[in-house]
Amino acid sequence: MIALRGKRKKPVKICRMENNVVYLTEEPPGSGSFYLPLVEDGKNVEEFEIVEERQVTLNDMEDHAGGC
């Protein structure tokens, strides 16, 4: 899923998210550079605004076996 991060609204790809907390992002999307956003008290310190949510299928998982 694609989101905008922080005040500057930088596009990121969310690779791992649980209970509305983002734990792993790829910035910029498709770059192969992964980041662990800061989490305090069960919430992200920076704000993430989800702009594109996509359901993953088995074909997607096979096509992108190495990425998020």
C-alpha positions in Angstrom: 0.0 0.0 0.0 1.2 3.5 -0.8 1.1 6.3 1.8 2.3 9.8 2.4 4.7 10.2 5.3 5.2 13.2 7.6 4.6 16.9 7.1 6.3 17.0 3.7 4.0 14.1 2.4 6.9 12.0 1.0 5.5 8.9 -0.8 6.4 5.6 0.8 5.4 2.0 0.3 4.2 0.3 3.5 5.6 -3.2 3.7 4.4 -4.1 7.2 1.5 -2.7 9.2 -0.3 -4.1 12.2 -3.1 -2.6 14.2 -2.7 0.7 12.3 1.0 1.0 13.2 3.5 1.1 10.4 6.6 -1.0 11.1 8.4 -1.2 7.8 8.5 1.1 4.7 10.2 1.3 1.4 11.3 4.8 0.5 10.9 5.8 -2.3 8.6 3.0 -3.5 10.5 0.5 -5.7 13.9 1.7 -4.6 14.9 -1.3 -2.4 15.7 1.0 0.5 13.8 -0.1 3.6 13.3 1.9 6.8 11.9 1.2 10.3 9.7 4.1 11.4 9.9 5.1 15.0 7.1 3.7 17.2 6.4 5.0 20.8 3.6 3.8 23.0 2.1 1.6 20.3 1.8 4.5 17.8 4.0 5.9 15.0 5.8 9.2 15.8 5.3 10.4 12.2 1.9 10.5 10.5 1.1 8.2 7.6 -1.8 9.0 5.2 -2.7 6.0 3.2 -3.5 7.0 -0.4 -3.6 3.6 -2.2 -4.6 0.3 -0.7 -4.3 -2.8 -2.8 -5.3 -6.4 -2.0 -2.4 -8.8 -2.5 -3.0 -12.0 -4.5 -0.9 -15.1 -4.9 0.3 -14.0 -8.3 1.6 -10.7 -6.8 3.5 -12.7 -4.1 5.1 -14.9 -6.7 6.0 -11.9 -9.0 7.6 -9.9 -6.1 9.2 -12.7 -4.0 12.2 -10.5 -3.0 10.5 -7.2 -2.0 7.7 -6.1 0.2 
